[in-house]
Every structure is written in C-alpha cells, then in structure tokens.
Amino acid sequence: MPELSIAERELVGRFGVFVEMSGGQRIAGMLVGYLLICKPEHQSITEMADALAISKASVSTVIRQLQQGLKVERVPVPDSRQHYYRLAGGGDWTEILRTRWKFLNAGRDVAAAGLRLVGDDPDRRERMQEFADFLDFLVEEFSPELVSRWETYRNKRTAEREAPR
C-alpha cells in the first residue's frame, strides 16, 4: 500500500486511542484500523511496520496477540515467503461479542468464589453481590442471542448496500 495520507494516519491513530480507552494496546488498535483500510486487505509485518512507522518487533508481537484473539489471521500469498495477515473473516466482528461473553462468564466464576469467601459478613457480601449482579446482567446482555441479533442486523444492512438503487 502506498504511504498513508494524513487523513488515513489520523483514522488509524483514532483506532489506536479507541482500543486503548477500552483497555487494549494502542498498537493493536492501530493495526486493526490499518487492516480495515489497507490495499490489498492482507499485509506483511514489514508493510504494516513501514506504514505505521513502528518497529517490526512490535508489529510481530501484537499481530500474534491479535491472532490468538481471533481478530487477525495469517493468509498464504502465492510466490511469497513472507507471512501475510488480514482481519479474520475479512472483518467479522461477532468474535468480539463471543470473546466478551466468555470474559464475563469467567468474571462470574470469580464473583462466585468471592461470595463463598466472604460468607455471611453483610458488609463484604453486599459489595461482592453487587459485583456478581453486575456480571450476571452483562452476561445476559452479551448473550448468544445478541450475536444472533447482530448477524441478522448485519445481513440486513449488507443486503441494503448491495441492492440496486
């Protein structure tokens, strides 16, 4: 991909800040932002490092983390010995919902252990119960039904964009 324009650099930077604000790594956000706009959709570690003016070591480390989080996948490119990466599924965001749901369920396990630990101590139990209730609420909201509703919504929006005008 040719050098990024000022507007593209700003957008990639905003992705970095967005992900950082949600507790992730700024470079991870920058890489996801870049992979959303790059041409072609697959890029080598060298290409990503050059485009974002960051070290290849940083890109390599964060790309591995994004692969483990199922957000990025390695793809073969004919006649090339380099490894190339793109957004998993071309940018299917449902895995983010599924991952968040798993995270919240793990939090519920922690809350249950906390409730067992504090026993009947009313002061500590109330605080721990509030945490447990909050996680129960979020698990219900981030349910598999939410993923299903998102997929229905996405399919509808895709069909609208593809419909002749």
N, C-alpha and C positions, 0 to 999 in steps of 0.2 A: 504494500500500500504506500502511496506517496506520502510525503510528510503531512502531518495533521495540520489543518487550518487552525487559526486562533479559536474559532467557534467550536471546532471538534475538541481541541485541547481543554477548553473551558467545560464542555459537556463531560468529558472523561474525568476531569477534576471534580466536578459536581457528583459524579457517581462515587468517586473515592470518598468524598465527605459524607455522602448519604450512607454508605456502608459503614464508615467509621462511627457515625452517630448511632447506628443500630448495634454497635459493639463489635463490628468486624474490623478487618485491616483495611486501611486506606488503599494499599496497593491492590488488594483483592477487588475492591470496588472499581478501581481504575481499569484493571484487566477486564472485568465483566463489561464495563462501559465501552472499552475499546472493542471487545469482541462483538458487541452489538452493532457497531458501525463500520467495522473494517471490511475491506475488499481485498481478496476474497474472504469468505467467512472463516477460513482456517488460517492460522498464523503460526510461525515458528517462534521459539523462545527468543531468538535473535531479533526477529522482526518486531516482536512486542517490546523488547527492551529498547530497541532503537526508536520506535515510535513514541514511547512514553518517557524516554530519557532516564531509564532506571537500569540497574545492573541486571545482567543475565542471571546471576545467582539469586537475586530477589525474585525475578520472574519465575525461575525454575522452582523455587521453594513454594511460592504462593500457588502456582499452577498445580503442583502436586496436592496441595491442600484443597483446592477447588475441585480437583478430580475426585478426591475422597468424599467431598461433599456432594458429588454427583452433579455439579454445576457445569463442569468442563469435561470434554472427552478428547482423547487423542485419536487422530484420524490418519489413515495412510494417504500419502500423496505419491502417485506414480513417479518413478525416476528420481526420487529424492531420498537421501539417507537421514535427513533431519526429521525430528518429530514435530508434528503439527497438531494444533489444538483448536477447538471451536466450542461454542456453547453446546452443552449436552442437549440433544433433541432439537438443535437449532434455536434453542431459547425457550424450551418448555419450562414454565415456572411452577408447575404443580409440585415438583420435588421440594421446593421451598416450603410449601404448606405441609407436606408429609414430614419433612425433617423437623419443622417447628412442632408438629403434633407429637412426634417421638420425644423431643426435648421436654415438652410439657409433661408427658407421661412419666419421664424419668424424674422430673421435679415432684410429681405426686408421690412417687416412691420415697423421696427424701422427706417430704412433708409427713407421710405416714410414719416413717422412722422417728421423726421429731415428735409426733404426737405420742408415740409409745414411750419415748424418753422422758417427756415432761409429765406423763401420768396425769394425776388429778390436781396438780398445782394450778389453781384457777388463773393466776396472772400469766404464767408462761403458756398455759394451754390456750388461752384466748388469743394470744399473739400467733401461736403456731396454727391454730384453727383458721384464723383469718388468711394466713398464707395458703393453707390447704384448700380453703374455699375458693380463693382466687385462682389457683391452678385448676381446680375442678371446673370452674366457669370457663377458663380459657380452653381446656381440653374439649369441652362441649362445643365451643365456638369454632375451634380449629379441627373439627371432626372430619371424617371421610366424606360426610355429606357436603361440607364446604368445598372440598376438592371436586366433587361431582357437580356442584352448582357452578364452580369456576369453569369446569370443562364445558358445560352447557353454554355458559355465557361466552366463552372464547369461541366456540364453534359458531354461535350466532353472529358474533362480531366478524369473524373471518368470512362467513357467507355474505354478510352485508358488504364487506370490502370487495369481494370477488364478483358480486352481482353486477351485470351490465347496467350502465347508467344511461 
